Amino acid sequence: QFLILNGDTPLLTKDTLTSLIDYHQSEKASLTLLTTVIPDPRGYGRVVRGKA
């Protein structure tokens, strides 16, 4: 197993990463993607969720 983090990712806590890994393993997922909603996404890579 391995974990890939983008270079433009805001600081993530150990708890967030641990929860992500635990969820991934419990679901026996092939891939798990963590996203968030921020007020101004300019300057970051983006994942468009829902209707664009």
mmCIF entry with sequence, helices, sheets and N, C-alpha, C, O atoms, coordinates in Angstrom:
data_MODEL
# 
_entry.id   MODEL 
# 
_entity.id                         1 
_entity.type                       polymer 
_entity.pdbx_number_of_molecules   1 
# 
_entity_poly.entity_id                      1 
_entity_poly.type                           'polypeptide(L)' 
_entity_poly.nstd_linkage                   no 
_entity_poly.nstd_monomer                   no 
_entity_poly.pdbx_seq_one_letter_code       QFLILNGDTPLLTKDTLTSLIDYHQSEKASLTLLTTVIPDPRGYGRVVRGKA 
_entity_poly.pdbx_seq_one_letter_code_can   QFLILNGDTPLLTKDTLTSLIDYHQSEKASLTLLTTVIPDPRGYGRVVRGKA 
_entity_poly.pdbx_strand_id                 A 
# 
loop_
_entity_poly_seq.entity_id 
_entity_poly_seq.num 
_entity_poly_seq.mon_id 
_entity_poly_seq.hetero 
1 1  GLN n 
1 2  PHE n 
1 3  LEU n 
1 4  ILE n 
1 5  LEU n 
1 6  ASN n 
1 7  GLY n 
1 8  ASP n 
1 9  THR n 
1 10 PRO n 
1 11 LEU n 
1 12 LEU n 
1 13 THR n 
1 14 LYS n 
1 15 ASP n 
1 16 THR n 
1 17 LEU n 
1 18 THR n 
1 19 SER n 
1 20 LEU n 
1 21 ILE n 
1 22 ASP n 
1 23 TYR n 
1 24 HIS n 
1 25 GLN n 
1 26 SER n 
1 27 GLU n 
1 28 LYS n 
1 29 ALA n 
1 30 SER n 
1 31 LEU n 
1 32 THR n 
1 33 LEU n 
1 34 LEU n 
1 35 THR n 
1 36 THR n 
1 37 VAL n 
1 38 ILE n 
1 39 PRO n 
1 40 ASP n 
1 41 PRO n 
1 42 ARG n 
1 43 GLY n 
1 44 TYR n 
1 45 GLY n 
1 46 ARG n 
1 47 VAL n 
1 48 VAL n 
1 49 ARG n 
1 50 GLY n 
1 51 LYS n 
1 52 ALA n 
# 
_struct_asym.id          A 
_struct_asym.entity_id   1 
# 
_struct_conf.conf_type_id            HELX_P 
_struct_conf.id                      HELX_P1 
_struct_conf.pdbx_PDB_helix_id       AA1 
_struct_conf.beg_label_comp_id       LYS 
_struct_conf.beg_label_asym_id       A 
_struct_conf.beg_label_seq_id        14 
_struct_conf.pdbx_beg_PDB_ins_code   ? 
_struct_conf.end_label_comp_id       SER 
_struct_conf.end_label_asym_id       A 
_struct_conf.end_label_seq_id        26 
_struct_conf.pdbx_end_PDB_ins_code   ? 
_struct_conf.beg_auth_comp_id        LYS 
_struct_conf.beg_auth_asym_id        A 
_struct_conf.beg_auth_seq_id         14 
_struct_conf.end_auth_comp_id        SER 
_struct_conf.end_auth_asym_id        A 
_struct_conf.end_auth_seq_id         26 
_struct_conf.pdbx_PDB_helix_class    1 
_struct_conf.details                 ? 
_struct_conf.pdbx_PDB_helix_length   13 
# 
_struct_conf_type.id          HELX_P 
_struct_conf_type.criteria    ? 
_struct_conf_type.reference   ? 
# 
loop_
_atom_site.group_PDB 
_atom_site.id 
_atom_site.type_symbol 
_atom_site.label_atom_id 
_atom_site.label_alt_id 
_atom_site.label_comp_id 
_atom_site.label_asym_id 
_atom_site.label_entity_id 
_atom_site.label_seq_id 
_atom_site.pdbx_PDB_ins_code 
_atom_site.Cartn_x 
_atom_site.Cartn_y 
_atom_site.Cartn_z 
_atom_site.occupancy 
_atom_site.B_iso_or_equiv 
_atom_site.pdbx_formal_charge 
_atom_site.auth_seq_id 
_atom_site.auth_comp_id 
_atom_site.auth_asym_id 
_atom_site.auth_atom_id 
_atom_site.pdbx_PDB_model_num 
ATOM 1   N N  . GLN A 1 1  ? 0.847   -1.180 0.000   1.00 0.00 ? 1  GLN A N  1 
ATOM 2   C CA . GLN A 1 1  ? 0.000   0.000  0.000   1.00 0.00 ? 1  GLN A CA 1 
ATOM 3   C C  . GLN A 1 1  ? 0.885   1.232  0.000   1.00 0.00 ? 1  GLN A C  1 
ATOM 4   O O  . GLN A 1 1  ? 2.020   1.201  0.476   1.00 0.00 ? 1  GLN A O  1 
ATOM 5   N N  . PHE A 1 2  ? 0.352   2.311  -0.538  1.00 0.00 ? 2  PHE A N  1 
ATOM 6   C CA . PHE A 1 2  ? 1.074   3.568  -0.521  1.00 0.00 ? 2  PHE A CA 1 
ATOM 7   C C  . PHE A 1 2  ? 0.082   4.718  -0.477  1.00 0.00 ? 2  PHE A C  1 
ATOM 8   O O  . PHE A 1 2  ? -1.098  4.557  -0.789  1.00 0.00 ? 2  PHE A O  1 
ATOM 9   N N  . LEU A 1 3  ? 0.585   5.881  -0.084  1.00 0.00 ? 3  LEU A N  1 
ATOM 10  C CA . LEU A 1 3  ? -0.226  7.090  0.065   1.00 0.00 ? 3  LEU A CA 1 
ATOM 11  C C  . LEU A 1 3  ? 0.398   8.172  -0.796  1.00 0.00 ? 3  LEU A C  1 
ATOM 12  O O  . LEU A 1 3  ? 1.594   8.444  -0.688  1.00 0.00 ? 3  LEU A O  1 
ATOM 13  N N  . ILE A 1 4  ? -0.401  8.787  -1.644  1.00 0.00 ? 4  ILE A N  1 
ATOM 14  C CA . ILE A 1 4  ? 0.068   9.870  -2.506  1.00 0.00 ? 4  ILE A CA 1 
ATOM 15  C C  . ILE A 1 4  ? -0.593  11.164 -2.037  1.00 0.00 ? 4  ILE A C  1 
ATOM 16  O O  . ILE A 1 4  ? -1.814  11.230 -1.892  1.00 0.00 ? 4  ILE A O  1 
ATOM 17  N N  . LEU A 1 5  ? 0.220   12.185 -1.804  1.00 0.00 ? 5  LEU A N  1 
ATOM 18  C CA . LEU A 1 5  ? -0.291  13.500 -1.404  1.00 0.00 ? 5  LEU A CA 1 
ATOM 19  C C  . LEU A 1 5  ? 0.152   14.528 -2.430  1.00 0.00 ? 5  LEU A C  1 
ATOM 20  O O  . LEU A 1 5  ? 1.311   14.534 -2.844  1.00 0.00 ? 5  LEU A O  1 
ATOM 21  N N  . ASN A 1 6  ? -0.762  15.400 -2.845  1.00 0.00 ? 6  ASN A N  1 
ATOM 22  C CA . ASN A 1 6  ? -0.411  16.485 -3.757  1.00 0.00 ? 6  ASN A CA 1 
ATOM 23  C C  . ASN A 1 6  ? 0.470   17.496 -3.046  1.00 0.00 ? 6  ASN A C  1 
ATOM 24  O O  . ASN A 1 6  ? 0.357   17.689 -1.835  1.00 0.00 ? 6  ASN A O  1 
ATOM 25  N N  . GLY A 1 7  ? 1.347   18.139 -3.803  1.00 0.00 ? 7  GLY A N  1 
ATOM 26  C CA . GLY A 1 7  ? 2.222   19.156 -3.232  1.00 0.00 ? 7  GLY A CA 1 
ATOM 27  C C  . GLY A 1 7  ? 1.476   20.413 -2.806  1.00 0.00 ? 7  GLY A C  1 
ATOM 28  O O  . GLY A 1 7  ? 1.964   21.161 -1.959  1.00 0.00 ? 7  GLY A O  1 
ATOM 29  N N  . ASP A 1 8  ? 0.294   20.657 -3.384  1.00 0.00 ? 8  ASP A N  1 
ATOM 30  C CA . ASP A 1 8  ? -0.457  21.868 -3.032  1.00 0.00 ? 8  ASP A CA 1 
ATOM 31  C C  . ASP A 1 8  ? -1.530  21.597 -1.978  1.00 0.00 ? 8  ASP A C  1 
ATOM 32  O O  . ASP A 1 8  ? -2.451  22.395 -1.800  1.00 0.00 ? 8  ASP A O  1 
ATOM 33  N N  . THR A 1 9  ? -1.405  20.478 -1.289  1.00 0.00 ? 9  THR A N  1 
ATOM 34  C CA . THR A 1 9  ? -2.383  20.114 -0.264  1.00 0.00 ? 9  THR A CA 1 
ATOM 35  C C  . THR A 1 9  ? -2.157  20.952 0.991   1.00 0.00 ? 9  THR A C  1 
ATOM 36  O O  . THR A 1 9  ? -1.042  20.996 1.509   1.00 0.00 ? 9  THR A O  1 
ATOM 37  N N  . PRO A 1 10 ? -3.210  21.624 1.491   1.00 0.00 ? 10 PRO A N  1 
ATOM 38  C CA . PRO A 1 10 ? -3.057  22.324 2.763   1.00 0.00 ? 10 PRO A CA 1 
ATOM 39  C C  . PRO A 1 10 ? -2.657  21.329 3.855   1.00 0.00 ? 10 PRO A C  1 
ATOM 40  O O  . PRO A 1 10 ? -2.831  20.121 3.694   1.00 0.00 ? 10 PRO A O  1 
ATOM 41  N N  . LEU A 1 11 ? -2.138  21.827 4.931   1.00 0.00 ? 11 LEU A N  1 
ATOM 42  C CA . LEU A 1 11 ? -1.678  20.945 6.008   1.00 0.00 ? 11 LEU A CA 1 
ATOM 43  C C  . LEU A 1 11 ? -2.781  20.000 6.461   1.00 0.00 ? 11 LEU A C  1 
ATOM 44  O O  . LEU A 1 11 ? -3.891  20.423 6.785   1.00 0.00 ? 11 LEU A O  1 
ATOM 45  N N  . LEU A 1 12 ? -2.457  18.733 6.477   1.00 0.00 ? 12 LEU A N  1 
ATOM 46  C CA . LEU A 1 12 ? -3.384  17.701 6.936   1.00 0.00 ? 12 LEU A CA 1 
ATOM 47  C C  . LEU A 1 12 ? -2.904  17.187 8.279   1.00 0.00 ? 12 LEU A C  1 
ATOM 48  O O  . LEU A 1 12 ? -1.702  17.048 8.506   1.00 0.00 ? 12 LEU A O  1 
ATOM 49  N N  . THR A 1 13 ? -3.842  16.906 9.168   1.00 0.00 ? 13 THR A N  1 
ATOM 50  C CA . THR A 1 13 ? -3.466  16.387 10.480  1.00 0.00 ? 13 THR A CA 1 
ATOM 51  C C  . THR A 1 13 ? -3.243  14.880 10.412  1.00 0.00 ? 13 THR A C  1 
ATOM 52  O O  . THR A 1 13 ? -3.709  14.201 9.497   1.00 0.00 ? 13 THR A O  1 
ATOM 53  N N  . LYS A 1 14 ? -2.529  14.387 11.392  1.00 0.00 ? 14 LYS A N  1 
ATOM 54  C CA . LYS A 1 14 ? -2.323  12.946 11.512  1.00 0.00 ? 14 LYS A CA 1 
ATOM 55  C C  . LYS A 1 14 ? -3.671  12.240 11.638  1.00 0.00 ? 14 LYS A C  1 
ATOM 56  O O  . LYS A 1 14 ? -3.872  11.173 11.058  1.00 0.00 ? 14 LYS A O  1 
ATOM 57  N N  . ASP A 1 15 ? -4.592  12.834 12.396  1.00 0.00 ? 15 ASP A N  1 
ATOM 58  C CA . ASP A 1 15 ? -5.923  12.238 12.590  1.00 0.00 ? 15 ASP A CA 1 
ATOM 59  C C  . ASP A 1 15 ? -6.681  12.108 11.266  1.00 0.00 ? 15 ASP A C  1 
ATOM 60  O O  . ASP A 1 15 ? -7.330  11.091 11.021  1.00 0.00 ? 15 ASP A O  1 
ATOM 61  N N  . THR A 1 16 ? -6.601  13.129 10.421  1.00 0.00 ? 16 THR A N  1 
ATOM 62  C CA . THR A 1 16 ? -7.277  13.079 9.124   1.00 0.00 ? 16 THR A CA 1 
ATOM 63  C C  . THR A 1 16 ? -6.713  11.959 8.262   1.00 0.00 ? 16 THR A C  1 
ATOM 64  O O  . THR A 1 16 ? -7.467  11.189 7.666   1.00 0.00 ? 16 THR A O  1 
ATOM 65  N N  . LEU A 1 17 ? -5.393  11.867 8.195   1.00 0.00 ? 17 LEU A N  1 
ATOM 66  C CA . LEU A 1 17 ? -4.766  10.832 7.373   1.00 0.00 ? 17 LEU A CA 1 
ATOM 67  C C  . LEU A 1 17 ? -5.030  9.442  7.933   1.00 0.00 ? 17 LEU A C  1 
ATOM 68  O O  . LEU A 1 17 ? -5.256  8.498  7.176   1.00 0.00 ? 17 LEU A O  1 
ATOM 69  N N  . THR A 1 18 ? -5.003  9.312  9.256   1.00 0.00 ? 18 THR A N  1 
ATOM 70  C CA . THR A 1 18 ? -5.292  8.020  9.882   1.00 0.00 ? 18 THR A CA 1 
ATOM 71  C C  . THR A 1 18 ? -6.723  7.595  9.579   1.00 0.00 ? 18 THR A C  1 
ATOM 72  O O  . THR A 1 18 ? -6.969  6.431  9.262   1.00 0.00 ? 18 THR A O  1 
ATOM 73  N N  . SER A 1 19 ? -7.671  8.525  9.674   1.00 0.00 ? 19 SER A N  1 
ATOM 74  C CA . SER A 1 19 ? -9.075  8.221  9.368   1.00 0.00 ? 19 SER A CA 1 
ATOM 75  C C  . SER A 1 19 ? -9.242  7.816  7.907   1.00 0.00 ? 19 SER A C  1 
ATOM 76  O O  . SER A 1 19 ? -9.995  6.892  7.596   1.00 0.00 ? 19 SER A O  1 
ATOM 77  N N  . LEU A 1 20 ? -8.544  8.504  7.018   1.00 0.00 ? 20 LEU A N  1 
ATOM 78  C CA . LEU A 1 20 ? -8.608  8.180  5.595   1.00 0.00 ? 20 LEU A CA 1 
ATOM 79  C C  . LEU A 1 20 ? -8.093  6.760  5.340   1.00 0.00 ? 20 LEU A C  1 
ATOM 80  O O  . LEU A 1 20 ? -8.726  5.988  4.620   1.00 0.00 ? 20 LEU A O  1 
ATOM 81  N N  . ILE A 1 21 ? -6.968  6.425  5.922   1.00 0.00 ? 21 ILE A N  1 
ATOM 82  C CA . ILE A 1 21 ? -6.385  5.088  5.745   1.00 0.00 ? 21 ILE A CA 1 
ATOM 83  C C  . ILE A 1 21 ? -7.285  4.026  6.362   1.00 0.00 ? 21 ILE A C  1 
ATOM 84  O O  . ILE A 1 21 ? -7.508  2.977  5.758   1.00 0.00 ? 21 ILE A O  1 
ATOM 85  N N  . ASP A 1 22 ? -7.800  4.287  7.549   1.00 0.00 ? 22 ASP A N  1 
ATOM 86  C CA . ASP A 1 22 ? -8.708  3.331  8.202   1.00 0.00 ? 22 ASP A CA 1 
ATOM 87  C C  . ASP A 1 22 ? -9.950  3.083  7.349   1.00 0.00 ? 22 ASP A C  1 
ATOM 88  O O  . ASP A 1 22 ? -10.380 1.941  7.186   1.00 0.00 ? 22 ASP A O  1 
ATOM 89  N N  . TYR A 1 23 ? -10.521 4.151  6.809   1.00 0.00 ? 23 TYR A N  1 
ATOM 90  C CA . TYR A 1 23 ? -11.707 4.027  5.956   1.00 0.00 ? 23 TYR A CA 1 
ATOM 91  C C  . TYR A 1 23 ? -11.376 3.215  4.704   1.00 0.00 ? 23 TYR A C  1 
ATOM 92  O O  . TYR A 1 23 ? -12.118 2.309  4.326   1.00 0.00 ? 23 TYR A O  1 
ATOM 93  N N  . HIS A 1 24 ? -10.272 3.547  4.076   1.00 0.00 ? 24 HIS A N  1 
ATOM 94  C CA . HIS A 1 24 ? -9.843  2.842  2.864   1.00 0.00 ? 24 HIS A CA 1 
ATOM 95  C C  . HIS A 1 24 ? -9.719  1.339  3.121   1.00 0.00 ? 24 HIS A C  1 
ATOM 96  O O  . HIS A 1 24 ? -10.194 0.523  2.331   1.00 0.00 ? 24 HIS A O  1 
ATOM 97  N N  . GLN A 1 25 ? -9.084  0.990  4.221   1.00 0.00 ? 25 GLN A N  1 
ATOM 98  C CA . GLN A 1 25 ? -8.878  -0.423 4.546   1.00 0.00 ? 25 GLN A CA 1 
ATOM 99  C C  . GLN A 1 25 ? -10.188 -1.113 4.913   1.00 0.00 ? 25 GLN A C  1 
ATOM 100 O O  . GLN A 1 25 ? -10.419 -2.251 4.504   1.00 0.00 ? 25 GLN A O  1 
ATOM 101 N N  . SER A 1 26 ? -11.040 -0.450 5.672   1.00 0.00 ? 26 SER A N  1 
ATOM 102 C CA . SER A 1 26 ? -12.301 -1.074 6.096   1.00 0.00 ? 26 SER A CA 1 
ATOM 103 C C  . SER A 1 26 ? -13.239 -1.324 4.913   1.00 0.00 ? 26 SER A C  1 
ATOM 104 O O  . SER A 1 26 ? -14.022 -2.273 4.926   1.00 0.00 ? 26 SER A O  1 
ATOM 105 N N  . GLU A 1 27 ? -13.155 -0.472 3.894   1.00 0.00 ? 27 GLU A N  1 
ATOM 106 C CA . GLU A 1 27 ? -13.990 -0.624 2.699   1.00 0.00 ? 27 GLU A CA 1 
ATOM 107 C C  . GLU A 1 27 ? -13.353 -1.541 1.661   1.00 0.00 ? 27 GLU A C  1 
ATOM 108 O O  . GLU A 1 27 ? -13.969 -1.867 0.647   1.00 0.00 ? 27 GLU A O  1 
ATOM 109 N N  . LYS A 1 28 ? -12.114 -1.955 1.924   1.00 0.00 ? 28 LYS A N  1 
ATOM 110 C CA . LYS A 1 28 ? -11.358 -2.778 0.958   1.00 0.00 ? 28 LYS A CA 1 
ATOM 111 C C  . LYS A 1 28 ? -11.372 -2.115 -0.427  1.00 0.00 ? 28 LYS A C  1 
ATOM 112 O O  . LYS A 1 28 ? -11.564 -2.772 -1.450  1.00 0.00 ? 28 LYS A O  1 
ATOM 113 N N  . ALA A 1 29 ? -11.165 -0.821 -0.422  1.00 0.00 ? 29 ALA A N  1 
ATOM 114 C CA . ALA A 1 29 ? -11.239 -0.026 -1.647  1.00 0.00 ? 29 ALA A CA 1 
ATOM 115 C C  . ALA A 1 29 ? -9.972  -0.170 -2.485  1.00 0.00 ? 29 ALA A C  1 
ATOM 116 O O  . ALA A 1 29 ? -8.882  -0.394 -1.958  1.00 0.00 ? 29 ALA A O  1 
ATOM 117 N N  . SER A 1 30 ? -10.137 -0.040 -3.785  1.00 0.00 ? 30 SER A N  1 
ATOM 118 C CA . SER A 1 30 ? -8.986  0.000  -4.688  1.00 0.00 ? 30 SER A CA 1 
ATOM 119 C C  . SER A 1 30 ? -8.337  1.372  -4.653  1.00 0.00 ? 30 SER A C  1 
ATOM 120 O O  . SER A 1 30 ? -7.123  1.506  -4.808  1.00 0.00 ? 30 SER A O  1 
ATOM 121 N N  . LEU A 1 31 ? -9.174  2.403  -4.447  1.00 0.00 ? 31 LEU A N  1 
ATOM 122 C CA . LEU A 1 31 ? -8.699  3.778  -4.425  1.00 0.00 ? 31 LEU A CA 1 
ATOM 123 C C  . LEU A 1 31 ? -9.604  4.585  -3.507  1.00 0.00 ? 31 LEU A C  1 
ATOM 124 O O  . LEU A 1 31 ? -10.819 4.389  -3.501  1.00 0.00 ? 31 LEU A O  1 
ATOM 125 N N  . THR A 1 32 ? -9.028  5.478  -2.743  1.00 0.00 ? 32 THR A N  1 
ATOM 126 C CA . THR A 1 32 ? -9.793  6.390  -1.898  1.00 0.00 ? 32 THR A CA 1 
ATOM 127 C C  . THR A 1 32 ? -9.256  7.791  -2.142  1.00 0.00 ? 32 THR A C  1 
ATOM 128 O O  . THR A 1 32 ? -8.044  8.009  -2.126  1.00 0.00 ? 32 THR A O  1 
ATOM 129 N N  . LEU A 1 33 ? -10.156 8.739  -2.368  1.00 0.00 ? 33 LEU A N  1 
ATOM 130 C CA . LEU A 1 33 ? -9.774  10.109 -2.686  1.00 0.00 ? 33 LEU A CA 1 
ATOM 131 C C  . LEU A 1 33 ? -10.374 11.038 -1.638  1.00 0.00 ? 33 LEU A C  1 
ATOM 132 O O  . LEU A 1 33 ? -11.583 11.026 -1.409  1.00 0.00 ? 33 LEU A O  1 
ATOM 133 N N  . LEU A 1 34 ? -9.530  11.840 -1.008  1.00 0.00 ? 34 LEU A N  1 
ATOM 134 C CA . LEU A 1 34 ? -9.974  12.812 -0.008  1.00 0.00 ? 34 LEU A CA 1 
ATOM 135 C C  . LEU A 1 34 ? -10.089 14.173 -0.678  1.00 0.00 ? 34 LEU A C  1 
ATOM 136 O O  . LEU A 1 34 ? -9.135  14.653 -1.288  1.00 0.00 ? 34 LEU A O  1 
ATOM 137 N N  . THR A 1 35 ? -11.266 14.795 -0.562  1.00 0.00 ? 35 THR A N  1 
ATOM 138 C CA . THR A 1 35 ? -11.471 16.140 -1.102  1.00 0.00 ? 35 THR A CA 1 
ATOM 139 C C  . THR A 1 35 ? -12.054 17.024 -0.008  1.00 0.00 ? 35 THR A C  1 
ATOM 140 O O  . THR A 1 35 ? -12.470 16.542 1.045   1.00 0.00 ? 35 THR A O  1 
ATOM 141 N N  . THR A 1 36 ? -12.076 18.304 -0.274  1.00 0.00 ? 36 THR A N  1 
ATOM 142 C CA . THR A 1 36 ? -12.671 19.256 0.657   1.00 0.00 ? 36 THR A CA 1 
ATOM 143 C C  . THR A 1 36 ? -13.266 20.413 -0.134  1.00 0.00 ? 36 THR A C  1 
ATOM 144 O O  . THR A 1 36 ? -12.972 20.587 -1.317  1.00 0.00 ? 36 THR A O  1 
ATOM 145 N N  . VAL A 1 37 ? -14.089 21.187 0.516   1.00 0.00 ? 37 VAL A N  1 
ATOM 146 C CA . VAL A 1 37 ? -14.648 22.397 -0.081  1.00 0.00 ? 37 VAL A CA 1 
ATOM 147 C C  . VAL A 1 37 ? -14.001 23.579 0.626   1.00 0.00 ? 37 VAL A C  1 
ATOM 148 O O  . VAL A 1 37 ? -14.026 23.664 1.854   1.00 0.00 ? 37 VAL A O  1 
ATOM 149 N N  . ILE A 1 38 ? -13.420 24.495 -0.154  1.00 0.00 ? 38 ILE A N  1 
ATOM 150 C CA . ILE A 1 38 ? -12.819 25.696 0.419   1.00 0.00 ? 38 ILE A CA 1 
ATOM 151 C C  . ILE A 1 38 ? -13.430 26.918 -0.257  1.00 0.00 ? 38 ILE A C  1 
ATOM 152 O O  . ILE A 1 38 ? -13.860 26.836 -1.408  1.00 0.00 ? 38 ILE A O  1 
ATOM 153 N N  . PRO A 1 39 ? -13.473 28.053 0.447   1.00 0.00 ? 39 PRO A N  1 
ATOM 154 C CA . PRO A 1 39 ? -14.134 29.243 -0.091  1.00 0.00 ? 39 PRO A CA 1 
ATOM 155 C C  . PRO A 1 39 ? -13.544 29.730 -1.422  1.00 0.00 ? 39 PRO A C  1 
ATOM 156 O O  . PRO A 1 39 ? -14.295 30.124 -2.314  1.00 0.00 ? 39 PRO A O  1 
ATOM 157 N N  . ASP A 1 40 ? -12.223 29.708 -1.566  1.00 0.00 ? 40 ASP A N  1 
ATOM 158 C CA . ASP A 1 40 ? -11.585 30.207 -2.785  1.00 0.00 ? 40 ASP A CA 1 
ATOM 159 C C  . ASP A 1 40 ? -10.591 29.160 -3.287  1.00 0.00 ? 40 ASP A C  1 
ATOM 160 O O  . ASP A 1 40 ? -9.450  29.121 -2.828  1.00 0.00 ? 40 ASP A O  1 
ATOM 161 N N  . PRO A 1 41 ? -11.020 28.308 -4.230  1.00 0.00 ? 41 PRO A N  1 
ATOM 162 C CA . PRO A 1 41 ? -10.150 27.220 -4.677  1.00 0.00 ? 41 PRO A CA 1 
ATOM 163 C C  . PRO A 1 41 ? -9.066  27.638 -5.672  1.00 0.00 ? 41 PRO A C  1 
ATOM 164 O O  . PRO A 1 41 ? -8.249  26.809 -6.076  1.00 0.00 ? 41 PRO A O  1 
ATOM 165 N N  . ARG A 1 42 ? -9.048  28.905 -6.070  1.00 0.00 ? 42 ARG A N  1 
ATOM 166 C CA . ARG A 1 42 ? -8.027  29.331 -7.034  1.00 0.00 ? 42 ARG A CA 1 
ATOM 167 C C  . ARG A 1 42 ? -6.641  29.087 -6.456  1.00 0.00 ? 42 ARG A C  1 
ATOM 168 O O  . ARG A 1 42 ? -6.392  29.327 -5.275  1.00 0.00 ? 42 ARG A O  1 
ATOM 169 N N  . GLY A 1 43 ? -5.758  28.611 -7.297  1.00 0.00 ? 43 GLY A N  1 
ATOM 170 C CA . GLY A 1 43 ? -4.397  28.339 -6.857  1.00 0.00 ? 43 GLY A CA 1 
ATOM 171 C C  . GLY A 1 43 ? -4.174  26.898 -6.426  1.00 0.00 ? 43 GLY A C  1 
ATOM 172 O O  . GLY A 1 43 ? -3.041  26.498 -6.158  1.00 0.00 ? 43 GLY A O  1 
ATOM 173 N N  . TYR A 1 44 ? -5.236  26.123 -6.358  1.00 0.00 ? 44 TYR A N  1 
ATOM 174 C CA . TYR A 1 44 ? -5.122  24.708 -5.988  1.00 0.00 ? 44 TYR A CA 1 
ATOM 175 C C  . TYR A 1 44 ? -5.591  23.848 -7.150  1.00 0.00 ? 44 TYR A C  1 
ATOM 176 O O  . TYR A 1 44 ? -6.378  24.288 -7.989  1.00 0.00 ? 44 TYR A O  1 
ATOM 177 N N  . GLY A 1 45 ? -5.094  22.605 -7.189  1.00 0.00 ? 45 GLY A N  1 
ATOM 178 C CA . GLY A 1 45 ? -5.682  21.632 -8.096  1.00 0.00 ? 45 GLY A CA 1 
ATOM 179 C C  . GLY A 1 45 ? -7.108  21.385 -7.630  1.00 0.00 ? 45 GLY A C  1 
ATOM 180 O O  . GLY A 1 45 ? -7.394  21.498 -6.438  1.00 0.00 ? 45 GLY A O  1 
ATOM 181 N N  . ARG A 1 46 ? -8.003  21.053 -8.543  1.00 0.00 ? 46 ARG A N  1 
ATOM 182 C CA . ARG A 1 46 ? -9.406  20.909 -8.144  1.00 0.00 ? 46 ARG A CA 1 
ATOM 183 C C  . ARG A 1 46 ? -10.011 19.604 -8.619  1.00 0.00 ? 46 ARG A C  1 
ATOM 184 O O  . ARG A 1 46 ? -9.628  19.057 -9.653  1.00 0.00 ? 46 ARG A O  1 
ATOM 185 N N  . VAL A 1 47 ? -10.957 19.122 -7.847  1.00 0.00 ? 47 VAL A N  1 
ATOM 186 C CA . VAL A 1 47 ? -11.837 18.026 -8.224  1.00 0.00 ? 47 VAL A CA 1 
ATOM 187 C C  . VAL A 1 47 ? -13.234 18.627 -8.214  1.00 0.00 ? 47 VAL A C  1 
ATOM 188 O O  . VAL A 1 47 ? -13.716 19.058 -7.166  1.00 0.00 ? 47 VAL A O  1 
ATOM 189 N N  . VAL A 1 48 ? -13.889 18.660 -9.369  1.00 0.00 ? 48 VAL A N  1 
ATOM 190 C CA . VAL A 1 48 ? -15.234 19.229 -9.450  1.00 0.00 ? 48 VAL A CA 1 
ATOM 191 C C  . VAL A 1 48 ? -16.209 18.146 -9.016  1.00 0.00 ? 48 VAL A C  1 
ATOM 192 O O  . VAL A 1 48 ? -16.274 17.073 -9.615  1.00 0.00 ? 48 VAL A O  1 
ATOM 193 N N  . ARG A 1 49 ? -16.969 18.446 -7.963  1.00 0.00 ? 49 ARG A N  1 
ATOM 194 C CA . ARG A 1 49 ? -17.939 17.492 -7.421  1.00 0.00 ? 49 ARG A CA 1 
ATOM 195 C C  . ARG A 1 49 ? -19.337 17.996 -7.722  1.00 0.00 ? 49 ARG A C  1 
ATOM 196 O O  . ARG A 1 49 ? -19.618 19.186 -7.584  1.00 0.00 ? 49 ARG A O  1 
ATOM 197 N N  . GLY A 1 50 ? -20.207 17.099 -8.130  1.00 0.00 ? 50 GLY A N  1 
ATOM 198 C CA . GLY A 1 50 ? -21.582 17.488 -8.418  1.00 0.00 ? 50 GLY A CA 1 
ATOM 199 C C  . GLY A 1 50 ? -21.660 18.254 -9.730  1.00 0.00 ? 50 GLY A C  1 
ATOM 200 O O  . GLY A 1 50 ? -20.806 18.093 -10.601 1.00 0.00 ? 50 GLY A O  1 
ATOM 201 N N  . LYS A 1 51 ? -22.680 19.083 -9.868  1.00 0.00 ? 51 LYS A N  1 
ATOM 202 C CA . LYS A 1 51 ? -22.874 19.856 -11.094 1.00 0.00 ? 51 LYS A CA 1 
ATOM 203 C C  . LYS A 1 51 ? -21.818 20.941 -11.193 1.00 0.00 ? 51 LYS A C  1 
ATOM 204 O O  . LYS A 1 51 ? -21.544 21.648 -10.223 1.00 0.00 ? 51 LYS A O  1 
ATOM 205 N N  . ALA A 1 52 ? -21.234 21.063 -12.364 1.00 0.00 ? 52 ALA A N  1 
ATOM 206 C CA . ALA A 1 52 ? -20.183 22.074 -12.585 1.00 0.00 ? 52 ALA A CA 1 
ATOM 207 C C  . ALA A 1 52 ? -20.796 23.391 -13.003 1.00 0.00 ? 52 ALA A C  1 
ATOM 208 O O  . ALA A 1 52 ? -20.075 24.362 -13.234 1.00 0.00 ? 52 ALA A O  1 
# 
